[in-house]
Amino acid sequence: MSATTAVSTAAEARRVRRYHLALIGVALVILTLSLVRVIAGTPDLTSSGTVAAALGLAVPIGLAGLGGLWAERAGVVNIGLEGMMVLGTWFAGWAGYQWGATAALIAGLIGGALGGLIHAVATVTFGVDHIISGVAINLLGPGVTRFLSEVLYREGTPAAQAGAGITTSPTLASNPPRVSLPLLSSGPDWLGSLEAQRWFLLSDVAGILRGLTHQVSVMVILAVAMVPLSYFVLWRTAFGLRLRSCGENPWAAESLGVNVYLMKYIATMISGAFAGLGGVFLVFVTTKYVEGQTGGRGFIGLAAMIFGNWRPGGLAVGASLFGYADGLQLRSSQAVTGLFLFGALLLLVYAGTRIRALLTQDAAGHGGPGRYTAIALSALAAVVFLWLWLTVDDLPNEFVYITPHVLTLLVLSVASQRLRMPKADGVRYRRGEQH
């Protein structure tokens, strides 16, 4: 066997192992949620309504995160996702009330891509600091949309007569259709009947499946399909390899004939288009453009991308986590307290796995005193969460509302220990320079 074949076989084995570990992790999470649901008596934890709400709330976050992923894999830091989402919402609302859902989708993509183009011109062509340019776009997006609203939606215009105001567009002419998955959620609602039985695990799985397959918007299906599609393009095509090389070492890519400027422009405009698509989804949910409807989802999408270690699969997990927390707080404040018990159990499982790994390392002579810190902190946090679940009956609405944002900070603080960003992310590039 040649060395190349051996390396390829080992890489494939690692991918299969990661896939199996991911399946085991999903099964463990569902089992833990089912156990918490029974112990805490909070059916909303795994209800189809919560899952459907979580899916809808995760989509704009995930799309914004995909936008950040495309840009940063090409070496362009994009914290202007929020402003690009705002542009997507306005253009979608403006086109959607006149020509329907398809026009809204196309206009939102164009609006977000225009924001990406501005960011690319500033950072790639003129060498502006990426953070400064992103902040400027976050300020520019709401300002431009307010100006356009005052011009096109002022009193006496056709849009105003159709119900528009300075902060809102008229209602969309049409919305994307909703579909149910054959066998699972079309015909007799056997998943709903099974969910209503409240059996351990079986009803929880039925509720999750029903929430994921019953009356799902075509827009959601399109957004979910973007995750594997992005992975395929970025990691399985020559175009994706050239794009990622610009984020790792643009000077080496240049020496191999890659047009680094073009790749960065393409990636940043695609990034803006994804953020704009997230804005389009928000417009479809509310059936109109409303000023401020992004609600910081561009920033949370950026956090989901970082949590996912700049990879589509991890990004999807992060977006789902934030969407679930947001959906749960909308459904029931009592269910949010059940997350304390859920967190305590997960932390105990994590501490157990660390103890097992530590014992293995000690037996091999690789242990160290610093490795006990993570175990101690995990156990302490588990005790605190368990105490909160036992003592707090109902969280005040203010704390329930900020749950997704607190969860964002906690997840990022934990995930930051294993992150590996593209090496040239945010680095100023000039053709022909030595680096």
Contacts in CASP RR format, 6 or more apart in sequence:
PFRMAT RR
TARGET T0000
AUTHOR 0000-0000-0000
METHOD contacts of the structure
MODEL  1
MSATTAVSTAAEARRVRRYHLALIGVALVILTLSLVRVIAGTPDLTSSGT
VAAALGLAVPIGLAGLGGLWAERAGVVNIGLEGMMVLGTWFAGWAGYQWG
ATAALIAGLIGGALGGLIHAVATVTFGVDHIISGVAINLLGPGVTRFLSE
VLYREGTPAAQAGAGITTSPTLASNPPRVSLPLLSSGPDWLGSLEAQRWF
LLSDVAGILRGLTHQVSVMVILAVAMVPLSYFVLWRTAFGLRLRSCGENP
WAAESLGVNVYLMKYIATMISGAFAGLGGVFLVFVTTKYVEGQTGGRGFI
GLAAMIFGNWRPGGLAVGASLFGYADGLQLRSSQAVTGLFLFGALLLLVY
AGTRIRALLTQDAAGHGGPGRYTAIALSALAAVVFLWLWLTVDDLPNEFV
YITPHVLTLLVLSVASQRLRMPKADGVRYRRGEQH
1 9 0 8 1.000
28 349 0 8 1.000
29 346 0 8 1.000
30 46 0 8 1.000
30 201 0 8 1.000
30 204 0 8 1.000
30 205 0 8 1.000
30 208 0 8 1.000
31 201 0 8 1.000
32 342 0 8 1.000
32 345 0 8 1.000
32 346 0 8 1.000
32 349 0 8 1.000
33 45 0 8 1.000
33 46 0 8 1.000
33 204 0 8 1.000
33 342 0 8 1.000
34 46 0 8 1.000
34 200 0 8 1.000
34 201 0 8 1.000
34 204 0 8 1.000
35 200 0 8 1.000
35 345 0 8 1.000
36 42 0 8 1.000
36 45 0 8 1.000
36 338 0 8 1.000
36 341 0 8 1.000
36 342 0 8 1.000
36 345 0 8 1.000
37 43 0 8 1.000
37 45 0 8 1.000
37 46 0 8 1.000
37 204 0 8 1.000
38 200 0 8 1.000
39 341 0 8 1.000
40 337 0 8 1.000
40 338 0 8 1.000
40 341 0 8 1.000
40 389 0 8 1.000
42 332 0 8 1.000
42 334 0 8 1.000
42 335 0 8 1.000
42 337 0 8 1.000
42 338 0 8 1.000
43 198 0 8 1.000
44 50 0 8 1.000
44 328 0 8 1.000
44 331 0 8 1.000
44 332 0 8 1.000
44 334 0 8 1.000
44 335 0 8 1.000
45 328 0 8 1.000
45 335 0 8 1.000
45 338 0 8 1.000
45 342 0 8 1.000
46 203 0 8 1.000
46 204 0 8 1.000
46 207 0 8 1.000
46 208 0 8 1.000
47 195 0 8 1.000
47 207 0 8 1.000
47 331 0 8 1.000
48 191 0 8 1.000
48 192 0 8 1.000
48 195 0 8 1.000
48 207 0 8 1.000
48 208 0 8 1.000
48 210 0 8 1.000
48 211 0 8 1.000
48 214 0 8 1.000
49 211 0 8 1.000
49 331 0 8 1.000
50 324 0 8 1.000
50 327 0 8 1.000
50 328 0 8 1.000
50 331 0 8 1.000
50 335 0 8 1.000
51 207 0 8 1.000
51 208 0 8 1.000
51 210 0 8 1.000
51 211 0 8 1.000
51 212 0 8 1.000
52 211 0 8 1.000
52 212 0 8 1.000
52 214 0 8 1.000
52 215 0 8 1.000
52 216 0 8 1.000
53 326 0 8 1.000
53 327 0 8 1.000
53 330 0 8 1.000
53 331 0 8 1.000
54 320 0 8 1.000
54 323 0 8 1.000
54 324 0 8 1.000
54 326 0 8 1.000
54 327 0 8 1.000
54 328 0 8 1.000
55 211 0 8 1.000
55 212 0 8 1.000
55 216 0 8 1.000
55 220 0 8 1.000
56 220 0 8 1.000
56 281 0 8 1.000
56 285 0 8 1.000
56 323 0 8 1.000
57 322 0 8 1.000
57 323 0 8 1.000
57 326 0 8 1.000
57 327 0 8 1.000
58 319 0 8 1.000
58 320 0 8 1.000
58 322 0 8 1.000
58 323 0 8 1.000
58 324 0 8 1.000
59 219 0 8 1.000
59 220 0 8 1.000
59 223 0 8 1.000
59 224 0 8 1.000
59 278 0 8 1.000
59 281 0 8 1.000
59 319 0 8 1.000
60 85 0 8 1.000
60 278 0 8 1.000
60 279 0 8 1.000
60 281 0 8 1.000
60 282 0 8 1.000
60 294 0 8 1.000
60 297 0 8 1.000
60 298 0 8 1.000
61 297 0 8 1.000
61 298 0 8 1.000
61 300 0 8 1.000
61 301 0 8 1.000
61 304 0 8 1.000
61 319 0 8 1.000
61 322 0 8 1.000
61 323 0 8 1.000
62 223 0 8 1.000
62 278 0 8 1.000
62 301 0 8 1.000
62 304 0 8 1.000
62 315 0 8 1.000
62 316 0 8 1.000
62 319 0 8 1.000
63 223 0 8 1.000
63 226 0 8 1.000
63 274 0 8 1.000
63 275 0 8 1.000
63 276 0 8 1.000
63 277 0 8 1.000
63 278 0 8 1.000
63 279 0 8 1.000
63 281 0 8 1.000
64 81 0 8 1.000
64 82 0 8 1.000
64 85 0 8 1.000
64 274 0 8 1.000
64 275 0 8 1.000
64 278 0 8 1.000
64 297 0 8 1.000
64 298 0 8 1.000
64 300 0 8 1.000
64 301 0 8 1.000
64 302 0 8 1.000
64 304 0 8 1.000
65 81 0 8 1.000
65 274 0 8 1.000
65 298 0 8 1.000
65 301 0 8 1.000
65 302 0 8 1.000
65 304 0 8 1.000
65 305 0 8 1.000
65 315 0 8 1.000
65 319 0 8 1.000
66 226 0 8 1.000
66 227 0 8 1.000
66 230 0 8 1.000
66 274 0 8 1.000
66 305 0 8 1.000
66 312 0 8 1.000
66 315 0 8 1.000
67 78 0 8 1.000
67 81 0 8 1.000
67 270 0 8 1.000
67 271 0 8 1.000
67 272 0 8 1.000
67 273 0 8 1.000
67 274 0 8 1.000
67 275 0 8 1.000
67 305 0 8 1.000
68 78 0 8 1.000
68 81 0 8 1.000
68 271 0 8 1.000
68 274 0 8 1.000
68 275 0 8 1.000
68 301 0 8 1.000
68 302 0 8 1.000
68 305 0 8 1.000
69 230 0 8 1.000
69 234 0 8 1.000
69 271 0 8 1.000
69 305 0 8 1.000
69 310 0 8 1.000
69 311 0 8 1.000
69 312 0 8 1.000
69 315 0 8 1.000
70 230 0 8 1.000
70 234 0 8 1.000
70 243 0 8 1.000
70 267 0 8 1.000
70 268 0 8 1.000
70 270 0 8 1.000
70 271 0 8 1.000
70 274 0 8 1.000
71 77 0 8 1.000
71 78 0 8 1.000
71 119 0 8 1.000
71 267 0 8 1.000
71 268 0 8 1.000
71 270 0 8 1.000
71 271 0 8 1.000
71 272 0 8 1.000
72 78 0 8 1.000
72 247 0 8 1.000
72 305 0 8 1.000
72 310 0 8 1.000
72 421 0 8 1.000
72 422 0 8 1.000
72 425 0 8 1.000
72 426 0 8 1.000
73 234 0 8 1.000
73 243 0 8 1.000
73 244 0 8 1.000
73 247 0 8 1.000
73 267 0 8 1.000
73 310 0 8 1.000
73 422 0 8 1.000
74 243 0 8 1.000
74 244 0 8 1.000
74 246 0 8 1.000
74 247 0 8 1.000
74 263 0 8 1.000
74 264 0 8 1.000
74 266 0 8 1.000
74 267 0 8 1.000
74 268 0 8 1.000
75 246 0 8 1.000
75 247 0 8 1.000
75 250 0 8 1.000
75 264 0 8 1.000
75 267 0 8 1.000
75 422 0 8 1.000
75 424 0 8 1.000
75 425 0 8 1.000
75 426 0 8 1.000
75 427 0 8 1.000
76 119 0 8 1.000
76 120 0 8 1.000
76 123 0 8 1.000
76 124 0 8 1.000
76 130 0 8 1.000
76 264 0 8 1.000
76 267 0 8 1.000
76 268 0 8 1.000
76 271 0 8 1.000
76 425 0 8 1.000
76 426 0 8 1.000
77 130 0 8 1.000
77 131 0 8 1.000
77 425 0 8 1.000
77 426 0 8 1.000
78 116 0 8 1.000
78 119 0 8 1.000
78 130 0 8 1.000
78 134 0 8 1.000
78 268 0 8 1.000
78 271 0 8 1.000
78 272 0 8 1.000
78 302 0 8 1.000
79 130 0 8 1.000
79 131 0 8 1.000
79 134 0 8 1.000
79 135 0 8 1.000
79 138 0 8 1.000
79 299 0 8 1.000
79 302 0 8 1.000
80 119 0 8 1.000
80 133 0 8 1.000
80 134 0 8 1.000
80 135 0 8 1.000
80 137 0 8 1.000
80 138 0 8 1.000
80 275 0 8 1.000
80 298 0 8 1.000
81 271 0 8 1.000
81 272 0 8 1.000
81 275 0 8 1.000
81 298 0 8 1.000
81 299 0 8 1.000
81 301 0 8 1.000
81 302 0 8 1.000
82 138 0 8 1.000
82 275 0 8 1.000
82 294 0 8 1.000
82 296 0 8 1.000
82 297 0 8 1.000
82 298 0 8 1.000
82 299 0 8 1.000
83 115 0 8 1.000
83 137 0 8 1.000
83 138 0 8 1.000
83 140 0 8 1.000
83 141 0 8 1.000
83 142 0 8 1.000
83 275 0 8 1.000
83 294 0 8 1.000
83 298 0 8 1.000
84 111 0 8 1.000
84 112 0 8 1.000
84 115 0 8 1.000
84 116 0 8 1.000
84 119 0 8 1.000
84 137 0 8 1.000
84 141 0 8 1.000
84 271 0 8 1.000
84 272 0 8 1.000
84 275 0 8 1.000
84 276 0 8 1.000
85 112 0 8 1.000
85 275 0 8 1.000
85 276 0 8 1.000
85 278 0 8 1.000
85 279 0 8 1.000
85 282 0 8 1.000
85 294 0 8 1.000
85 297 0 8 1.000
85 298 0 8 1.000
86 141 0 8 1.000
86 142 0 8 1.000
86 145 0 8 1.000
86 279 0 8 1.000
86 292 0 8 1.000
86 294 0 8 1.000
87 108 0 8 1.000
87 111 0 8 1.000
87 112 0 8 1.000
87 114 0 8 1.000
87 115 0 8 1.000
87 141 0 8 1.000
87 144 0 8 1.000
87 145 0 8 1.000
87 276 0 8 1.000
88 107 0 8 1.000
88 108 0 8 1.000
88 109 0 8 1.000
88 111 0 8 1.000
88 112 0 8 1.000
88 275 0 8 1.000
88 276 0 8 1.000
88 277 0 8 1.000
88 278 0 8 1.000
88 279 0 8 1.000
88 280 0 8 1.000
88 283 0 8 1.000
89 108 0 8 1.000
89 145 0 8 1.000
89 276 0 8 1.000
89 279 0 8 1.000
89 280 0 8 1.000
89 282 0 8 1.000
89 283 0 8 1.000
89 289 0 8 1.000
89 290 0 8 1.000
89 293 0 8 1.000
89 294 0 8 1.000
90 111 0 8 1.000
90 144 0 8 1.000
90 145 0 8 1.000
90 148 0 8 1.000
90 149 0 8 1.000
90 169 0 8 1.000
90 289 0 8 1.000
91 107 0 8 1.000
91 108 0 8 1.000
91 110 0 8 1.000
91 111 0 8 1.000
91 112 0 8 1.000
92 104 0 8 1.000
92 105 0 8 1.000
92 107 0 8 1.000
92 108 0 8 1.000
92 276 0 8 1.000
92 279 0 8 1.000
92 280 0 8 1.000
92 283 0 8 1.000
92 284 0 8 1.000
92 289 0 8 1.000
93 104 0 8 1.000
93 107 0 8 1.000
93 169 0 8 1.000
93 172 0 8 1.000
93 283 0 8 1.000
93 288 0 8 1.000
93 289 0 8 1.000
94 107 0 8 1.000
94 148 0 8 1.000
94 152 0 8 1.000
94 169 0 8 1.000
94 289 0 8 1.000
95 103 0 8 1.000
95 104 0 8 1.000
95 106 0 8 1.000
95 107 0 8 1.000
95 108 0 8 1.000
96 103 0 8 1.000
96 104 0 8 1.000
96 107 0 8 1.000
96 169 0 8 1.000
96 172 0 8 1.000
96 173 0 8 1.000
96 174 0 8 1.000
96 283 0 8 1.000
97 159 0 8 1.000
97 162 0 8 1.000
97 164 0 8 1.000
97 169 0 8 1.000
97 170 0 8 1.000
97 171 0 8 1.000
97 172 0 8 1.000
97 173 0 8 1.000
97 288 0 8 1.000
98 173 0 8 1.000
99 173 0 8 1.000
100 172 0 8 1.000
100 173 0 8 1.000
100 174 0 8 1.000
101 172 0 8 1.000
101 173 0 8 1.000
101 174 0 8 1.000
101 175 0 8 1.000
101 176 0 8 1.000
101 284 0 8 1.000
104 172 0 8 1.000
104 280 0 8 1.000
104 283 0 8 1.000
104 284 0 8 1.000
105 219 0 8 1.000
105 277 0 8 1.000
105 280 0 8 1.000
108 276 0 8 1.000
108 277 0 8 1.000
108 279 0 8 1.000
108 280 0 8 1.000
109 273 0 8 1.000
109 276 0 8 1.000
109 277 0 8 1.000
109 280 0 8 1.000
110 273 0 8 1.000
111 276 0 8 1.000
112 272 0 8 1.000
112 273 0 8 1.000
112 275 0 8 1.000
112 276 0 8 1.000
113 269 0 8 1.000
113 270 0 8 1.000
113 272 0 8 1.000
113 273 0 8 1.000
113 276 0 8 1.000
115 137 0 8 1.000
115 141 0 8 1.000
115 272 0 8 1.000
116 137 0 8 1.000
116 268 0 8 1.000
116 269 0 8 1.000
116 271 0 8 1.000
116 272 0 8 1.000
116 273 0 8 1.000
117 265 0 8 1.000
117 268 0 8 1.000
117 269 0 8 1.000
118 137 0 8 1.000
118 140 0 8 1.000
119 133 0 8 1.000
119 134 0 8 1.000
119 137 0 8 1.000
119 268 0 8 1.000
119 271 0 8 1.000
119 272 0 8 1.000
120 264 0 8 1.000
120 265 0 8 1.000
120 268 0 8 1.000
120 269 0 8 1.000
122 128 0 8 1.000
122 133 0 8 1.000
122 136 0 8 1.000
123 129 0 8 1.000
123 130 0 8 1.000
123 133 0 8 1.000
123 264 0 8 1.000
123 268 0 8 1.000
123 426 0 8 1.000
124 261 0 8 1.000
124 264 0 8 1.000
124 265 0 8 1.000
124 268 0 8 1.000
124 429 0 8 1.000
125 261 0 8 1.000
127 428 0 8 1.000
130 426 0 8 1.000
142 291 0 8 1.000
142 292 0 8 1.000
145 291 0 8 1.000
146 166 0 8 1.000
146 291 0 8 1.000
149 164 0 8 1.000
149 165 0 8 1.000
149 166 0 8 1.000
149 167 0 8 1.000
149 169 0 8 1.000
149 291 0 8 1.000
150 166 0 8 1.000
152 159 0 8 1.000
152 164 0 8 1.000
153 159 0 8 1.000
153 160 0 8 1.000
153 164 0 8 1.000
153 165 0 8 1.000
153 166 0 8 1.000
153 168 0 8 1.000
153 169 0 8 1.000
154 160 0 8 1.000
154 166 0 8 1.000
157 164 0 8 1.000
159 165 0 8 1.000
159 169 0 8 1.000
159 170 0 8 1.000
162 170 0 8 1.000
162 171 0 8 1.000
163 170 0 8 1.000
163 171 0 8 1.000
164 170 0 8 1.000
166 291 0 8 1.000
167 290 0 8 1.000
167 291 0 8 1.000
168 288 0 8 1.000
168 289 0 8 1.000
168 290 0 8 1.000
168 291 0 8 1.000
169 288 0 8 1.000
169 289 0 8 1.000
169 290 0 8 1.000
170 288 0 8 1.000
171 287 0 8 1.000
171 288 0 8 1.000
172 283 0 8 1.000
172 284 0 8 1.000
172 287 0 8 1.000
172 288 0 8 1.000
175 217 0 8 1.000
175 284 0 8 1.000
175 287 0 8 1.000
176 217 0 8 1.000
176 218 0 8 1.000
176 219 0 8 1.000
176 284 0 8 1.000
177 217 0 8 1.000
177 218 0 8 1.000
178 215 0 8 1.000
178 216 0 8 1.000
178 217 0 8 1.000
178 218 0 8 1.000
179 215 0 8 1.000
179 216 0 8 1.000
179 218 0 8 1.000
179 221 0 8 1.000
180 186 0 8 1.000
180 187 0 8 1.000
180 213 0 8 1.000
180 214 0 8 1.000
180 215 0 8 1.000
180 216 0 8 1.000
181 213 0 8 1.000
181 214 0 8 1.000
181 216 0 8 1.000
184 191 0 8 1.000
184 209 0 8 1.000
184 210 0 8 1.000
184 213 0 8 1.000
184 214 0 8 1.000
185 191 0 8 1.000
185 209 0 8 1.000
185 210 0 8 1.000
185 213 0 8 1.000
185 214 0 8 1.000
185 215 0 8 1.000
189 210 0 8 1.000
189 214 0 8 1.000
191 206 0 8 1.000
191 207 0 8 1.000
191 209 0 8 1.000
191 210 0 8 1.000
191 213 0 8 1.000
191 214 0 8 1.000
192 206 0 8 1.000
192 207 0 8 1.000
192 210 0 8 1.000
194 202 0 8 1.000
194 203 0 8 1.000
194 206 0 8 1.000
194 207 0 8 1.000
195 203 0 8 1.000
195 206 0 8 1.000
195 207 0 8 1.000
195 210 0 8 1.000
196 203 0 8 1.000
197 203 0 8 1.000
217 284 0 8 1.000
219 280 0 8 1.000
219 281 0 8 1.000
219 284 0 8 1.000
220 281 0 8 1.000
223 277 0 8 1.000
223 278 0 8 1.000
223 281 0 8 1.000
226 274 0 8 1.000
226 277 0 8 1.000
227 312 0 8 1.000
227 313 0 8 1.000
227 315 0 8 1.000
227 316 0 8 1.000
228 312 0 8 1.000
230 312 0 8 1.000
231 311 0 8 1.000
231 312 0 8 1.000
231 313 0 8 1.000
233 239 0 8 1.000
233 240 0 8 1.000
234 240 0 8 1.000
234 243 0 8 1.000
234 244 0 8 1.000
234 312 0 8 1.000
235 244 0 8 1.000
242 253 0 8 1.000
242 258 0 8 1.000
242 263 0 8 1.000
243 263 0 8 1.000
243 266 0 8 1.000
243 267 0 8 1.000
244 422 0 8 1.000
245 252 0 8 1.000
245 253 0 8 1.000
245 256 0 8 1.000
245 258 0 8 1.000
246 253 0 8 1.000
246 258 0 8 1.000
246 260 0 8 1.000
246 263 0 8 1.000
246 264 0 8 1.000
246 267 0 8 1.000
246 424 0 8 1.000
246 429 0 8 1.000
247 422 0 8 1.000
247 423 0 8 1.000
247 424 0 8 1.000
247 425 0 8 1.000
248 422 0 8 1.000
248 423 0 8 1.000
248 424 0 8 1.000
249 423 0 8 1.000
249 424 0 8 1.000
250 260 0 8 1.000
250 424 0 8 1.000
250 427 0 8 1.000
250 429 0 8 1.000
251 429 0 8 1.000
251 432 0 8 1.000
251 433 0 8 1.000
251 434 0 8 1.000
251 435 0 8 1.000
253 260 0 8 1.000
253 263 0 8 1.000
254 260 0 8 1.000
254 431 0 8 1.000
254 432 0 8 1.000
260 429 0 8 1.000
260 431 0 8 1.000
261 431 0 8 1.000
264 429 0 8 1.000
275 298 0 8 1.000
278 297 0 8 1.000
279 294 0 8 1.000
282 293 0 8 1.000
282 294 0 8 1.000
282 297 0 8 1.000
283 289 0 8 1.000
283 293 0 8 1.000
286 293 0 8 1.000
300 322 0 8 1.000
300 404 0 8 1.000
300 405 0 8 1.000
300 408 0 8 1.000
301 319 0 8 1.000
301 322 0 8 1.000
303 322 0 8 1.000
303 408 0 8 1.000
303 411 0 8 1.000
303 412 0 8 1.000
304 315 0 8 1.000
304 318 0 8 1.000
304 319 0 8 1.000
304 321 0 8 1.000
304 322 0 8 1.000
305 315 0 8 1.000
306 412 0 8 1.000
306 415 0 8 1.000
306 416 0 8 1.000
306 419 0 8 1.000
306 421 0 8 1.000
307 314 0 8 1.000
307 315 0 8 1.000
307 317 0 8 1.000
307 318 0 8 1.000
307 321 0 8 1.000
307 411 0 8 1.000
307 412 0 8 1.000
307 415 0 8 1.000
308 314 0 8 1.000
308 315 0 8 1.000
308 317 0 8 1.000
308 318 0 8 1.000
308 415 0 8 1.000
309 415 0 8 1.000
309 418 0 8 1.000
309 419 0 8 1.000
309 420 0 8 1.000
310 419 0 8 1.000
310 420 0 8 1.000
310 421 0 8 1.000
310 422 0 8 1.000
318 411 0 8 1.000
321 407 0 8 1.000
321 411 0 8 1.000
322 404 0 8 1.000
322 407 0 8 1.000
322 408 0 8 1.000
323 404 0 8 1.000
325 339 0 8 1.000
325 403 0 8 1.000
325 404 0 8 1.000
325 407 0 8 1.000
326 403 0 8 1.000
326 404 0 8 1.000
328 335 0 8 1.000
328 336 0 8 1.000
328 339 0 8 1.000
328 403 0 8 1.000
329 336 0 8 1.000
329 400 0 8 1.000
329 401 0 8 1.000
329 403 0 8 1.000
329 404 0 8 1.000
333 394 0 8 1.000
333 395 0 8 1.000
333 397 0 8 1.000
333 400 0 8 1.000
334 394 0 8 1.000
336 395 0 8 1.000
336 400 0 8 1.000
336 403 0 8 1.000
337 388 0 8 1.000
337 389 0 8 1.000
337 392 0 8 1.000
337 393 0 8 1.000
337 394 0 8 1.000
337 395 0 8 1.000
338 389 0 8 1.000
339 403 0 8 1.000
340 385 0 8 1.000
340 386 0 8 1.000
340 388 0 8 1.000
340 389 0 8 1.000
340 392 0 8 1.000
341 385 0 8 1.000
341 386 0 8 1.000
341 389 0 8 1.000
343 382 0 8 1.000
343 385 0 8 1.000
344 382 0 8 1.000
344 383 0 8 1.000
344 385 0 8 1.000
344 386 0 8 1.000
344 389 0 8 1.000
345 382 0 8 1.000
347 378 0 8 1.000
347 379 0 8 1.000
347 381 0 8 1.000
347 382 0 8 1.000
347 385 0 8 1.000
348 378 0 8 1.000
348 379 0 8 1.000
348 382 0 8 1.000
350 378 0 8 1.000
351 375 0 8 1.000
351 378 0 8 1.000
351 379 0 8 1.000
351 382 0 8 1.000
352 375 0 8 1.000
354 371 0 8 1.000
354 374 0 8 1.000
354 375 0 8 1.000
354 378 0 8 1.000
355 375 0 8 1.000
358 367 0 8 1.000
358 371 0 8 1.000
358 372 0 8 1.000
358 375 0 8 1.000
361 367 0 8 1.000
361 368 0 8 1.000
361 371 0 8 1.000
362 368 0 8 1.000
END
